[in-house]
């Protein structure tokens, strides 16, 4: 699993939109649930997670998975 995710992030780093969609589809809901535990507002939690994914895409060339 870790190797699969590492490979997927490498694809994202190279601009692969399908890999980005996979990560988004896989983790968006669970991250919203996680964020909502802290902010106790699902709308705010969704905004936080959307911002996270926007930053991942914008800074994709700087992704460094260890």
N, C-alpha and C positions, 0 to 999 in steps of 0.2 A: 504493500500500500504506500509506504513512504517513498519508495523508488518511483511508483506511478505518479504520485503527486509532484515529486521533484522533476520528473520528465515533463509533466504538464506545465509546471512553472517555467521550465526552460523554453517550451514552445511559446508561452505567453511572452516571455522575454524577447522572443524573436518576432512578435507581432501576430501570432496565430489567434485569430478571433474565436475560432471554434474551441480551442483549449480554454480561453477566457470564459466563454459561455458555459463550458463544462464545470469549471470551478464555481462560477456564479450560481448555476442551477443546483449544484451539489451542496453548497454551503450557505446560500442566502437565508433560507428559512431558519436553520439552526442558529446562525449568527444573530438573526433578529430576536429569536427567543432568548438567547444569551444576553444581548444588550438590553432587552426589555426588563430583565431581572434587576438591572441597575437603575434604569431611568423610569421604570414603571409607566411608560407611555409608548404603546406600540408604534404610533406614528413617528415619534422621535427616534425610537430604536431602528425603524426602517430607514430613516434619513441617515443615521450614523453608519449603518451597514452599506447603504448606497454610496456614501462618501468614501468609505473604505475601498470599495471596488473601483470607484473612479480614480482614486489615488494609486491603486495597484496598476491600473491600465496606464495612467499618465507616467508613472515611474517604473514601468515594466522593465526597461533596459537596465535598471539598477538592482533588480531582484537577484539575491544571492542566497541560494538554498544550501545549507550545510548539513 
